[in-house]
Amino acid sequence: MRFEVLGSLRVVRGETELDLGFPQQRALLGLLLVQTGRPIRMSEIVEVLWSGQPPASARNVVRRYVGALRRLLEPGLPPRAPGRRLLGLTGAYLLEADTDEVDLLCFRDLARQGMRAAATGRPEEAVRHFADALALWRGPVATGIPVATRAHPHFAAVERDIVRTAQMAADAALLCGRSEQVLPALRRAAEVEPLDEPLHARLVMSLAACGLQAEALAVYERVRRDLAAQLGVAPGPELGAAHARVLRQEVRPAGHITARSTPSARPHSPEPFVRPAQLPPDLAVFTGRGTELDTLSALADTTAATGHRPATVLISGMAGIGKTTLAVHWAHSVADRFPDGQLHVDLGGFDPRRAALEPAEALRQLLAALGVPAQRMPEGVDELAGLHRRLLAGRRLLLLLDGAADTEQLRPLLPVPPGCLTVVTSRNGLPGLIAAGARPLPLDLPSAADARTALARRIGSERVTAEPEAVEEIVARCGRLPLALAVVAARAASRRDFPLAALAAELRASHGSLDAFSCAKGAADARAAFGCSYRTLSAGGARLFRLLPRHTGPFVTAGAAAALADLPVREARTLLGELTDAHLVTEAAPGHYALHELLRAFATELTE
C-alpha cells in the first residue's frame, strides 16, 4: 500500500490506484495522512471538513466516511470491524502506516537525516538527503480535496515544512558547491511563498552559485517590486545582503577561480546551519497535566501552520508545582514539529546558588548554540539580540527560557521571529510579558488522582495499592504539591522495607513545619524553593506574608490583611497583588486569597 499526499492525494495498492470516493471522504483521508500516527479528535475533523459550519448530522457522516475508508483500505473487513489501518480511539481516529508507505513520512525521515548531517558538518551528505526528500514533492499538498479544506493549518504546515526543507537544502548546498542539485526545488518553493525573504535570499545566492547571475538579479528585482506593491516595505537585511553579494560577484559557481578569488581573498561562506538540540532530559515518571499539554500543542500547531507572528507562552505557578517539568516533557513530545531545533537557557531567576543570568550572557549562550564563535559575537545587548533574531529568521525553532526572574530579563530575548515558539517558565506572573502578547498558562495543583498516580510512578503501583489510606494521607499532607510528593517519594523509594503508613506518620508528626520536605544539600528542597520566591518580595510584601498565618479562616480579604498588618486597605490590596503575582498566595475567588498549607508552614517558620 502506498499513500501519497505531497501532491495529488492518491492511494495505490500494488499497481492499482484506489477510488477515494466523495470529496469530503477524500478530505478526511488527507487529514488523517498529514497527521499519520497521531489521533485526531472528532470535533477537529468536523471543523476541518465543514469549515466551522457543520450540519447536525456531521458526526454520523464522519463515521460513515470512516467505515467506507476502512473497507477501501482493507477489503474483506467485516462490518463494524476496526481493522488495523484506521483506528477508532475515544472520541478520535488515527491512521496507522509504516514510514515507507507514506510519502510525507518518508519526506520527514529524509529531512531529519539531512538536518543531522548538516548539524555535524557533513553538507554533501545533507544535500543528498534533502534532495531525496524534496524529490517526493510533486505539487500542492493534497490536491484533489476541497480548496477550503486544503487551507486548514494542518495542510499549510506541511507546505511550510517543504519550504523550510528547501531553505536548509540551499544552505547546505551553498556550503559544499552543490546548488544545482537543489535549485529546482528551491524555485518551486519560491512560487509557493512569493514574499518569503529568507527563502528568496537563498534562491538569489543559489542561482548565482549555478552561474545564473542575471536570473538571480531578476529574482531580487521581482521580489523587491512585490514587497513594495503588496506590503509597502523594502527588502530586509538578509535579502539585501544576498543581492549585494551577487552584485559584487562574491557568489560564484563551484570551481570558478579568478585572479581576485585566491583562497586568502575568498569572501566568507554563508552562516552554516546548526540545529541545536538542547532540551534537558524528560522526566520518566511524568504524569497528568492533560489539559495544559493540549493547550501547548494547540499553540504549537497554530504557530507551525501560520507562522505569521511570534508566539510566546508563559507557564507560571508557585515554587515546586512542576513548571519546568511540564515544559520539558511537552517540548520533547513536539520536538519534531520544530525541524530547525530546540534551544534551552536556564535563566536562574530563582536559583539560590547564583544570580539571575544577565540578558547579554543569555544571548551569548543562545548564539553559541546556533554555531556563532565567541570572537564573532558583538558586545552590546542590542547587537547580540539583533544577531540572534537574524539567525532565527526563516527557521522554525522551539525556545525554552526557564526560570525567568522578570520581564526586563526577557525583553532583549523576545520576540523571536515568526514561525518560532518561545516557552517561558517563571514563578512570577510577569504581567508585562502578558501585556506584550504572551499567552499565559498558569499551573494549578494537580488533582488528587494525578497526585496518587505520580506517587505510584515513583514508588511502584503495588505499594500504593497495598496501603490506600496511607497514600491518601501522604498526598493530603504534601498538599498535592509535586515537589513535596517527589521529596517524600524519594524517601519511600530509599526505604522499601518501611510501610507507607510509617512515612505518613512522620508527615503527621512534622505537621506545621517543612522538616519532612527537606533534603540533602543539592537536592530538591521545599524550604529552599519557597525561600527563593520570598526573597523577591518588597519589604511590605514580605512582612504581610509572614503575618498571614495568623488569619485562621480559609480565605483572607484585603480588609482582613489590612487589619493583620495595620495598613490601609488600599495598601494591603496592593501587597496581596504582589504576593499573588509571586504565587505565594492564590486568589481563589475575586478578592479572596488562599495560602497553600506548605507556604503557611514556611511563613510560620519565618517568624520563629
DRENTOR-729197 format. One record per residue (C-alpha): residue number from 1; z, x, y. Coordinates in pm, whole numbers. Layout:
<sites>
nr, c3, c1, c2
NUM, Z, X, Y
...
</sites>
This chain:
<sites>
nr, c3, c1, c2
1, 0, 0, 0
2, -92, 130, 344
3, 40, -20, 671
4, -138, 67, 996
5, -13, -22, 1344
6, -133, 273, 1556
7, -449, 83, 1645
8, -569, -235, 1478
9, -295, -396, 1270
10, -404, -353, 908
11, -255, -363, 559
12, -459, -209, 278
13, -381, -242, -93
14, -590, 4, -290
15, -935, -33, -130
16, -883, -391, -13
17, -777, -490, 339
18, -548, -791, 330
19, -593, -1103, 542
20, -276, -1114, 753
21, -307, -1481, 847
22, -234, -1660, 1173
23, -192, -1459, 1497
24, 182, -1521, 1514
25, 223, -1424, 1149
26, 36, -1102, 1228
27, 263, -1053, 1529
28, 572, -1088, 1308
29, 436, -823, 1071
30, 356, -596, 1366
31, 709, -634, 1499
32, 857, -552, 1159
33, 628, -249, 1130
34, 724, -92, 1463
35, 1086, -136, 1354
36, 1036, -38, 988
37, 1368, 24, 817
38, 1566, -147, 1093
39, 1687, -508, 1078
40, 1551, -743, 1345
41, 1762, -1044, 1432
42, 1612, -1390, 1407
43, 1687, -1452, 1776
44, 1487, -1143, 1871
45, 1194, -1243, 1650
46, 1184, -1586, 1815
47, 1200, -1426, 2161
48, 909, -1192, 2083
49, 683, -1447, 1917
50, 724, -1722, 2177
51, 790, -1514, 2491
52, 1117, -1690, 2573
53, 981, -2048, 2529
54, 1026, -2126, 2159
55, 979, -2472, 2012
56, 1271, -2641, 1841
57, 1117, -2555, 1503
58, 1081, -2183, 1581
59, 1328, -2057, 1323
60, 1172, -2266, 1046
61, 827, -2138, 1145
62, 953, -1781, 1121
63, 1092, -1848, 774
64, 752, -1986, 666
65, 580, -1675, 802
66, 829, -1455, 616
67, 760, -1639, 291
68, 382, -1606, 339
69, 410, -1235, 416
70, 628, -1178, 111
71, 368, -1341, -113
72, 91, -1144, 57
73, 266, -809, 17
74, 394, -881, -336
75, 150, -1109, -523
76, 313, -1299, -805
77, 651, -1308, -636
78, 833, -1630, -744
79, 901, -1887, -470
80, 1209, -1809, -259
81, 1247, -1468, -426
82, 1341, -1200, -171
83, 1123, -927, -320
84, 1161, -561, -227
85, 941, -536, 82
86, 1057, -795, 335
87, 1431, -824, 303
88, 1644, -1103, 444
89, 1979, -992, 580
90, 2246, -1200, 752
91, 2054, -1351, 1043
92, 1787, -1078, 1033
93, 1482, -943, 849
94, 1387, -589, 755
95, 1063, -432, 627
96, 1109, -162, 363
97, 836, 102, 326
98, 813, 470, 248
99, 719, 715, 521
100, 377, 788, 370
101, 294, 415, 359
102, 322, 350, 735
103, 111, 540, 987
104, 383, 509, 1253
105, 645, 664, 1024
106, 403, 947, 938
107, 340, 996, 1310
108, 711, 1022, 1387
109, 773, 1259, 1098
110, 491, 1492, 1208
111, 608, 1473, 1571
112, 960, 1572, 1466
113, 820, 1870, 1275
114, 626, 1967, 1585
115, 934, 1943, 1804
116, 1135, 2160, 1565
117, 860, 2421, 1561
118, 833, 2419, 1941
119, 1209, 2444, 1986
120, 1223, 2750, 1759
121, 943, 2943, 1928
122, 653, 2860, 1693
123, 396, 2698, 1927
124, 96, 2742, 1692
125, 274, 2552, 1416
126, 392, 2293, 1670
127, 33, 2232, 1784
128, -78, 2179, 1425
129, 191, 1917, 1361
130, 138, 1743, 1695
131, -240, 1733, 1643
132, -195, 1584, 1295
133, 37, 1320, 1440
134, -199, 1229, 1723
135, -491, 1204, 1479
136, -320, 894, 1337
137, -352, 721, 1676
138, -664, 503, 1650
139, -630, 287, 1960
140, -395, 46, 2141
141, -89, -23, 1928
142, -102, -336, 1707
143, -444, -452, 1823
144, -517, -796, 1686
145, -189, -967, 1769
146, -143, -1188, 2079
147, -151, -996, 2406
148, 181, -1143, 2521
149, 349, -1009, 2207
150, 195, -663, 2247
151, 353, -647, 2594
152, 702, -662, 2440
153, 916, -348, 2488
154, 915, -267, 2114
155, 537, -214, 2121
156, 540, -50, 2463
157, 795, 200, 2331
158, 552, 313, 2060
159, 281, 371, 2323
160, 526, 579, 2524
161, 617, 782, 2213
162, 250, 863, 2168
163, 209, 965, 2531
164, 515, 1190, 2517
165, 391, 1348, 2197
166, 62, 1425, 2372
167, 262, 1590, 2652
168, 460, 1801, 2408
169, 140, 1896, 2228
170, -11, 2010, 2558
171, 296, 2222, 2637
172, 280, 2396, 2301
173, -98, 2441, 2319
174, -82, 2599, 2666
175, 170, 2849, 2534
176, -50, 2967, 2246
177, -400, 2913, 2385
178, -492, 2615, 2163
179, -552, 2349, 2431
180, -885, 2243, 2281
181, -700, 2108, 1975
182, -503, 1851, 2176
183, -739, 1780, 2465
184, -900, 1464, 2314
185, -561, 1300, 2255
186, -442, 1411, 2599
187, -744, 1243, 2761
188, -674, 919, 2574
189, -306, 932, 2669
190, -406, 967, 3034
191, -611, 649, 3002
192, -302, 468, 2872
193, -82, 599, 3159
194, -320, 648, 3455
195, -38, 712, 3704
196, 187, 934, 3489
197, 207, 1255, 3696
198, 368, 1487, 3436
199, 104, 1379, 3183
200, -182, 1438, 3427
201, -38, 1775, 3528
202, -73, 1881, 3165
203, -422, 1732, 3143
204, -530, 1926, 3453
205, -399, 2255, 3314
206, -534, 2188, 2964
207, -881, 2118, 3100
208, -871, 2444, 3292
209, -744, 2627, 2983
210, -1052, 2496, 2799
211, -1283, 2631, 3071
212, -1337, 2287, 3232
213, -1213, 2371, 3580
214, -1443, 2128, 3761
215, -1325, 1838, 3544
216, -964, 1947, 3597
217, -1006, 1927, 3974
218, -1185, 1592, 3944
219, -897, 1450, 3738
220, -648, 1562, 4001
221, -853, 1405, 4279
222, -882, 1075, 4091
223, -507, 1058, 4028
224, -435, 1151, 4390
225, -652, 861, 4512
226, -497, 616, 4264
227, -142, 714, 4361
228, -223, 663, 4727
229, -404, 332, 4673
230, -164, 173, 4424
231, 174, 324, 4510
232, 127, 463, 4859
233, 254, 809, 4758
234, 118, 1162, 4736
235, 124, 1368, 4415
236, 465, 1510, 4331
237, 561, 1876, 4292
238, 463, 1907, 3923
239, 113, 1766, 3959
240, 66, 1952, 4288
241, 169, 2280, 4125
242, -78, 2229, 3838
243, -357, 2165, 4091
244, -266, 2477, 4286
245, -268, 2692, 3972
246, -616, 2570, 3882
247, -740, 2639, 4235
248, -600, 2991, 4216
249, -765, 3029, 3871
250, -429, 3111, 3715
251, -505, 2893, 3411
252, -797, 3038, 3213
253, -946, 2994, 2869
254, -773, 3188, 2591
255, -902, 3544, 2570
256, -1058, 3538, 2918
257, -992, 3877, 3079
258, -1092, 3994, 3424
259, -1005, 4293, 3631
260, -745, 4083, 3807
261, -583, 3948, 3490
262, -424, 4254, 3339
263, -109, 4200, 3133
264, 109, 4321, 3416
265, -51, 4086, 3668
266, -84, 3779, 3447
267, 88, 3475, 3602
268, 386, 3333, 3422
269, 317, 3079, 3150
270, 438, 2719, 3177
271, 800, 2649, 3106
272, 847, 2649, 2728
273, 957, 2321, 2579
274, 1308, 2344, 2441
275, 1450, 2048, 2251
276, 1831, 2059, 2277
277, 2046, 1908, 2003
278, 2397, 1940, 2142
279, 2580, 1633, 2016
280, 2930, 1705, 1881
281, 2988, 1616, 1514
282, 3016, 1247, 1436
283, 3348, 1110, 1313
284, 3304, 1046, 940
285, 3567, 769, 939
286, 3428, 578, 1239
287, 3455, 203, 1203
288, 3426, -112, 1415
289, 3300, -140, 1774
290, 3004, -353, 1667
291, 2969, -534, 2000
292, 2979, -213, 2201
293, 2728, -43, 1970
294, 2490, -337, 2010
295, 2523, -319, 2390
296, 2445, 51, 2395
297, 2150, 12, 2159
298, 2003, -269, 2370
299, 2023, -46, 2676
300, 1854, 238, 2486
301, 1574, 4, 2377
302, 1518, -108, 2734
303, 1517, 250, 2862
304, 1274, 364, 2594
305, 1042, 69, 2638
306, 1020, 54, 3015
307, 1124, 393, 3149
308, 1083, 251, 3499
309, 1419, 367, 3633
310, 1704, 599, 3543
311, 1964, 438, 3321
312, 2334, 523, 3315
313, 2616, 359, 3121
314, 2984, 423, 3184
315, 3222, 393, 2887
316, 3574, 369, 3029
317, 3917, 292, 2892
318, 4273, 416, 2852
319, 4352, 754, 2702
320, 4310, 757, 2325
321, 4109, 436, 2298
322, 3805, 608, 2146
323, 3553, 651, 2429
324, 3415, 985, 2316
325, 3424, 884, 1950
326, 3215, 574, 2025
327, 2969, 764, 2247
328, 2913, 1042, 1994
329, 2880, 805, 1698
330, 2628, 589, 1879
331, 2434, 890, 2010
332, 2388, 1021, 1656
333, 2266, 680, 1539
334, 1991, 663, 1806
335, 1900, 1031, 1837
336, 1551, 961, 1703
337, 1483, 730, 1998
338, 1511, 1031, 2229
339, 1250, 1270, 2086
340, 1298, 1532, 2359
341, 1658, 1597, 2258
342, 2023, 1530, 2334
343, 2237, 1712, 2590
344, 2617, 1716, 2596
345, 2860, 1851, 2855
346, 3239, 1832, 2833
347, 3331, 1782, 3198
348, 3700, 1839, 3124
349, 3820, 1581, 3372
350, 4135, 1513, 3168
351, 4175, 1834, 2970
352, 4532, 1969, 3001
353, 4413, 2320, 2911
354, 4171, 2375, 3201
355, 4048, 2249, 3534
356, 3768, 1996, 3552
357, 3422, 2153, 3536
358, 3257, 2211, 3873
359, 2919, 2036, 3915
360, 2739, 2370, 3956
361, 2877, 2500, 3627
362, 2788, 2174, 3451
363, 2430, 2207, 3580
364, 2412, 2568, 3461
365, 2518, 2459, 3114
366, 2250, 2189, 3112
367, 1980, 2428, 3233
368, 2078, 2688, 2974
369, 2045, 2423, 2703
370, 1695, 2347, 2835
371, 1595, 2712, 2797
372, 1631, 2841, 3152
373, 1751, 3205, 3156
374, 2056, 3275, 3375
375, 1857, 3508, 3601
376, 1615, 3226, 3688
377, 1882, 2976, 3790
378, 1917, 2916, 4166
379, 2252, 2949, 4342
380, 2323, 2623, 4524
381, 2422, 2292, 4366
382, 2128, 2107, 4525
383, 1880, 2365, 4397
384, 2032, 2356, 4049
385, 2016, 1976, 4048
386, 1655, 1980, 4163
387, 1552, 2220, 3886
388, 1739, 2008, 3631
389, 1554, 1693, 3735
390, 1217, 1871, 3732
391, 1273, 1992, 3376
392, 1363, 1640, 3261
393, 1066, 1474, 3434
394, 840, 1303, 3182
395, 1086, 1359, 2898
396, 1299, 1117, 2704
397, 1643, 1269, 2656
398, 1992, 1141, 2594
399, 2254, 1299, 2820
400, 2624, 1262, 2728
401, 2862, 1353, 3011
402, 3204, 1344, 2853
403, 3539, 1315, 3031
404, 3428, 1271, 3393
405, 3708, 1311, 3647
406, 3548, 1118, 3933
407, 3220, 1011, 4087
408, 3193, 1325, 4302
409, 3186, 1542, 3991
410, 2895, 1335, 3858
411, 2693, 1288, 4174
412, 2487, 1613, 4151
413, 2414, 1545, 3783
414, 2265, 1200, 3845
415, 2033, 1027, 3839
416, 1823, 1181, 3566
417, 1451, 1091, 3571
418, 1322, 760, 3430
419, 1295, 749, 3052
420, 1623, 934, 3005
421, 1958, 769, 2935
422, 2291, 905, 3056
423, 2618, 805, 2889
424, 2933, 888, 3086
425, 3285, 863, 2946
426, 3590, 854, 3170
427, 3946, 727, 3181
428, 3877, 611, 3535
429, 3674, 306, 3624
430, 3453, 508, 3866
431, 3363, 217, 4096
432, 3139, 449, 4299
433, 2925, 516, 3993
434, 2902, 144, 3913
435, 2809, 71, 4275
436, 2523, 321, 4233
437, 2384, 115, 3945
438, 2563, 238, 3632
439, 2623, -20, 3359
440, 2999, -50, 3292
441, 3118, -72, 2930
442, 3499, -94, 2934
443, 3667, -44, 2597
444, 3949, -270, 2486
445, 4180, -211, 2193
446, 4022, -265, 1851
447, 4113, -581, 1664
448, 4397, -569, 1413
449, 4140, -594, 1132
450, 3943, -297, 1268
451, 4266, -101, 1310
452, 4356, -164, 946
453, 4007, -60, 837
454, 4033, 258, 1043
455, 4363, 340, 877
456, 4213, 273, 533
457, 3916, 501, 605
458, 4157, 783, 687
459, 4420, 750, 415
460, 4241, 557, 143
461, 4199, 186, 81
462, 4422, 199, -230
463, 4732, 290, -28
464, 4654, 28, 235
465, 4603, -243, -28
466, 4922, -145, -211
467, 5150, -182, 96
468, 5006, -451, 325
469, 5333, -524, 506
470, 5390, -157, 589
471, 5032, -131, 713
472, 5078, -433, 941
473, 5390, -274, 1090
474, 5219, 64, 1139
475, 4924, -98, 1315
476, 5157, -302, 1537
477, 5381, -7, 1629
478, 5072, 203, 1712
479, 4969, -75, 1947
480, 4626, -66, 1776
481, 4551, 246, 1981
482, 4301, 464, 1789
483, 4466, 791, 1896
484, 4808, 675, 1776
485, 4659, 549, 1450
486, 4487, 886, 1397
487, 4814, 1075, 1452
488, 5003, 853, 1208
489, 4719, 862, 955
490, 4720, 1243, 963
491, 5091, 1237, 881
492, 5034, 990, 599
493, 4749, 1196, 458
494, 4966, 1506, 451
495, 5242, 1314, 267
496, 5051, 1138, -3
497, 5360, 1110, -222
498, 5552, 923, 51
499, 5524, 543, 64
500, 5377, 394, 380
501, 5698, 194, 415
502, 5879, 521, 488
503, 5629, 601, 761
504, 5670, 253, 908
505, 6047, 311, 909
506, 6000, 635, 1105
507, 5797, 450, 1367
508, 6060, 177, 1381
509, 6336, 433, 1435
510, 6149, 603, 1722
511, 6059, 275, 1895
512, 6068, 316, 2272
513, 5961, 683, 2267
514, 5644, 878, 2184
515, 5813, 1122, 1947
516, 5636, 971, 1646
517, 5297, 1026, 1811
518, 5340, 1395, 1891
519, 5153, 1667, 1705
520, 5147, 2040, 1668
521, 5008, 2233, 1963
522, 4632, 2193, 1992
523, 4612, 1864, 1802
524, 4570, 1513, 1940
525, 4890, 1402, 2109
526, 4960, 1068, 2280
527, 5213, 1210, 2526
528, 4977, 1486, 2640
529, 4685, 1244, 2667
530, 4883, 998, 2882
531, 5014, 1284, 3094
532, 4663, 1388, 3195
533, 4593, 1038, 3327
534, 4930, 1019, 3503
535, 4869, 1346, 3692
536, 4562, 1200, 3862
537, 4769, 932, 4040
538, 4875, 934, 4400
539, 5247, 973, 4468
540, 5279, 599, 4531
541, 5083, 508, 4218
542, 5292, 745, 4005
543, 5617, 601, 4140
544, 5511, 242, 4071
545, 5401, 336, 3719
546, 5745, 483, 3647
547, 5910, 164, 3772
548, 5700, -86, 3575
549, 5906, -70, 3250
550, 6195, -230, 3443
551, 5992, -551, 3455
552, 6080, -745, 3142
553, 5801, -1003, 3127
554, 5465, -956, 2955
555, 5279, -952, 3288
556, 5359, -819, 3631
557, 5214, -959, 3953
558, 5169, -791, 4288
559, 5478, -976, 4410
560, 5689, -856, 4119
561, 5562, -500, 4163
562, 5642, -515, 4534
563, 5999, -618, 4452
564, 6035, -338, 4196
565, 5913, -68, 4435
566, 6050, -219, 4758
567, 5699, -227, 4905
568, 5489, -481, 5094
569, 5288, -700, 4857
570, 4962, -572, 5003
571, 5051, -210, 4927
572, 5177, -300, 4579
573, 4846, -475, 4508
574, 4654, -161, 4613
575, 4868, 58, 4388
576, 4819, -179, 4095
577, 4445, -145, 4156
578, 4481, 232, 4135
579, 4669, 204, 3805
580, 4407, -36, 3673
581, 4126, 200, 3769
582, 4307, 480, 3583
583, 4351, 245, 3283
584, 4729, 288, 3291
585, 4768, -89, 3327
586, 4532, -370, 3231
587, 4452, -671, 3448
588, 4477, -922, 3165
589, 4409, -1217, 3398
590, 4339, -1232, 3771
591, 4648, -1091, 3945
592, 4839, -1047, 3616
593, 4883, -690, 3491
594, 4999, -573, 3148
595, 5136, -240, 3030
596, 5048, -117, 2680
597, 5366, -62, 2480
598, 5297, 309, 2428
599, 5229, 353, 2800
600, 5552, 165, 2864
601, 5732, 419, 2643
602, 5563, 704, 2831
603, 5660, 562, 3171
604, 6019, 523, 3048
605, 6028, 887, 2934
606, 5920, 998, 3281
607, 6237, 854, 3432
608, 6476, 1007, 3178
</sites>
